[in-house]
Amino acid sequence: MSESTVAKRYALALFEVAREKGKTEVISTEMGEIRKVFAGTRELRTLLTSPKLSNREKKALLAKLFNGADQLTLNTLYVLSDAGRLNETVNVANDFISLVDEAAGIAEAKVYSTRPLSDTEQQELSAAFAVKVGKQSLRIVNIVDPSLIGGLRIRIGNRIYDNSLRTKLDHLKRDLVNA
């Protein structure tokens, strides 16, 4: 979850309406895409937060950009625009996805490895570590990090499971220096 109180409030309101309408999964997927677009396009964020663009023009741009999105998703963007809070879009998306995951018993796990993990490996990691953190399953985000040399580093919330060769070598080096 983000640190933004404003984003949490918008995300909670969106979650309650989406749950009421049975659209949490659809909206979650769309908010994930919106998060990618806003986080990855600095120019778009600058344009949408610019006072030079009228609110009507911002809404028209949002409608064009996210054509085909569920009306609930678009309405959320419109409300953020009306309130002058489009700069909070990524935080709202993150918080909404966290709420959906929490309700479904899912946690996000960042898995650092030296190579991309196969679907089978991701499923096995999900099954093994979900039990350790008290969740039904994990959504694996695989991040390739060649500096690990071998093994894995898994981050689930504020827990880190580090079984990388890099860490083992660092510990061995520390032990030899201190001996």
Secondary structure, 3 states (H helix, E strand, C coil): CCCCHHHHHHHHHHHHHHHHCCCHHHHHHHHHHHHHHHHHCHHHHHHHCCCCCCHHHHHHHHHHHCCCCCHHHHHHHHHHHHCCCHHHHHHHHHHHHHHHHHHHCEEEEEEEECCCCCHHHHHHHHHHHHHHCCCCEEEEEEEECHHHCCEEEEEECCEEEEEEHHHHHHHHHHHHHHC
